[in-house]
Amino acid sequence: MADALAARLQAEREVTANIAHELRTPVAGLVAAAELLPPGRPAAMVRERAQRVRALMEDVLEVARLDGDAERAETDVRALGELTRRAVRAAAGPGQEEAAGVRVVRDCLVETDARRVERILTNLVTNAFRHGAAPVVAEVDGGVVRVRDQGPGFPEHLLARGPQRFRTASGAGLGLGLTIAAGQARVLGARLAFANPPGGGAQATLDLTGSVRPAPPDDGD
């Protein structure tokens, strides 16, 4: 029974990935055509929805790549505080800049794939705004980044089993953001945990302590 269930899940994943691949060219054409529409509110609505479909398609393809277990990290040494600031700026939409903050308790250098770290943190902050409540704060403490909001907290099924695609707390969206974050963390060899801390809200913790590198010696007098 377990083997049959695993085979069924794998088949469903492959079908989803194949559909996304098949849609890539027509969706690209739709986005290009939308950009040629004359200015106006209807055109703006078409462009916005076309971009949303493309973003969803890219998310599905990213999940498929992570499922394939062929992704490899390309590492260099970066300051974790700066990676976190970049991710928060990318995730905070119009009017949300003041509601998102970064608190650096202890910065450090990490040898990691910066693009994947930023992808994880961007998804965590985006999820906090979408399903939680402001303020959203990303705290850097050594090799650990904690993203916390003041919303209702993570649902019990997520705390028990981790992120699941096509399932969210509010019923809105497809649950791909946290699924991608968890997959990227696996590629990095990092740990991603979810909790509802005392005092309310939800907290996601990205632990990169295994990637921390010592700071270069100070050459000053």
QUILINCOR-V231655 format. One record per residue. N is the residue number from 1. SS is DSSP state (alpha for helix, beta for strand, coil for the rest). PSI is psi as a letter, one per 30 degrees, with the letter a starting at -180 (999 if undefined). BURIAL is # if it has 9 or more other C-alpha atoms within 8 Angstrom, else .. Layout:
N & SS & PSI & BURIAL
N & SS & PSI & BURIAL
This chain:
1 & coil & e & .
2 & alpha & e & .
3 & alpha & e & .
4 & alpha & e & .
5 & alpha & e & .
6 & alpha & e & .
7 & alpha & e & .
8 & alpha & e & .
9 & alpha & e & .
10 & alpha & e & .
11 & alpha & e & .
12 & alpha & e & .
13 & alpha & e & #
14 & alpha & e & #
15 & alpha & e & .
16 & alpha & e & #
17 & alpha & e & #
18 & alpha & e & .
19 & alpha & e & .
20 & alpha & e & #
21 & alpha & e & .
22 & alpha & e & .
23 & alpha & f & #
24 & alpha & e & #
25 & alpha & e & .
26 & alpha & e & .
27 & alpha & e & #
28 & alpha & e & #
29 & alpha & e & .
30 & alpha & e & #
31 & alpha & e & #
32 & alpha & e & .
33 & alpha & e & .
34 & alpha & e & #
35 & alpha & f & .
36 & coil & f & .
37 & coil & k & .
38 & coil & l & .
39 & coil & k & .
40 & coil & l & .
41 & alpha & e & .
42 & alpha & e & .
43 & alpha & e & #
44 & alpha & e & #
45 & alpha & e & .
46 & alpha & e & #
47 & alpha & e & #
48 & alpha & e & .
49 & alpha & e & .
50 & alpha & e & #
51 & alpha & e & #
52 & alpha & e & .
53 & alpha & e & #
54 & alpha & e & #
55 & alpha & e & .
56 & alpha & e & .
57 & alpha & e & #
58 & alpha & e & #
59 & alpha & e & #
60 & alpha & e & #
61 & alpha & e & #
62 & alpha & e & #
63 & alpha & e & #
64 & alpha & e & #
65 & alpha & e & #
66 & alpha & e & #
67 & alpha & e & .
68 & coil & f & .
69 & coil & g & .
70 & coil & f & .
71 & coil & k & .
72 & coil & k & .
73 & coil & k & #
74 & coil & j & .
75 & coil & k & .
76 & beta & l & #
77 & beta & k & #
78 & beta & l & #
79 & beta & k & #
80 & alpha & e & #
81 & alpha & e & #
82 & alpha & e & .
83 & alpha & e & #
84 & alpha & e & #
85 & alpha & e & #
86 & alpha & e & #
87 & alpha & e & #
88 & alpha & e & #
89 & alpha & e & .
90 & alpha & e & .
91 & alpha & f & #
92 & coil & j & #
93 & coil & a & .
94 & coil & k & .
95 & coil & f & .
96 & coil & f & .
97 & alpha & e & #
98 & alpha & f & .
99 & alpha & f & .
100 & beta & k & #
101 & beta & l & #
102 & beta & k & #
103 & beta & j & .
104 & beta & j & #
105 & beta & e & .
106 & beta & j & .
107 & coil & l & #
108 & coil & l & #
109 & beta & k & #
110 & beta & k & #
111 & beta & j & #
112 & beta & a & #
113 & coil & j & #
114 & alpha & e & #
115 & alpha & e & .
116 & alpha & e & #
117 & alpha & e & #
118 & alpha & e & #
119 & alpha & e & #
120 & alpha & e & #
121 & alpha & e & #
122 & alpha & e & #
123 & alpha & e & #
124 & alpha & e & #
125 & alpha & e & #
126 & alpha & e & #
127 & alpha & e & #
128 & alpha & e & #
129 & alpha & e & #
130 & alpha & e & .
131 & alpha & f & #
132 & coil & b & #
133 & coil & k & #
134 & coil & l & #
135 & coil & l & #
136 & beta & k & #
137 & beta & k & #
138 & beta & j & #
139 & beta & k & #
140 & beta & k & #
141 & beta & j & #
142 & coil & b & #
143 & coil & g & #
144 & beta & k & #
145 & beta & k & #
146 & beta & k & #
147 & beta & j & #
148 & beta & k & #
149 & coil & a & #
150 & coil & h & #
151 & coil & a & #
152 & coil & f & #
153 & coil & l & #
154 & coil & k & #
155 & coil & l & .
156 & alpha & e & .
157 & alpha & e & .
158 & alpha & e & #
159 & alpha & e & #
160 & alpha & e & .
161 & alpha & f & .
162 & coil & l & .
163 & coil & k & #
164 & coil & k & #
165 & coil & k & #
166 & coil & g & .
167 & coil & k & #
168 & coil & l & #
169 & coil & e & .
170 & coil & f & .
171 & coil & f & .
172 & coil & k & .
173 & coil & a & .
174 & coil & g & .
175 & coil & g & #
176 & alpha & f & #
177 & alpha & e & #
178 & alpha & e & #
179 & alpha & e & #
180 & alpha & e & #
181 & alpha & e & #
182 & alpha & e & #
183 & alpha & e & #
184 & alpha & e & #
185 & alpha & e & #
186 & alpha & e & #
187 & alpha & e & #
188 & alpha & f & #
189 & coil & g & .
190 & coil & l & #
191 & beta & k & #
192 & beta & k & #
193 & beta & l & .
194 & beta & k & #
195 & beta & l & #
196 & coil & j & #
197 & coil & l & .
198 & coil & k & .
199 & coil & f & .
200 & coil & l & #
201 & coil & a & #
202 & coil & k & #
203 & beta & k & #
204 & beta & k & #
205 & beta & j & #
206 & beta & j & #
207 & beta & j & #
208 & coil & g & #
209 & alpha & f & .
210 & alpha & f & .
211 & alpha & g & #
212 & beta & k & #
213 & beta & k & #
214 & coil & k & .
215 & coil & k & .
216 & coil & l & .
217 & coil & k & .
218 & coil & j & .
219 & coil & f & .
220 & coil & l & .
221 & coil & 999 & .
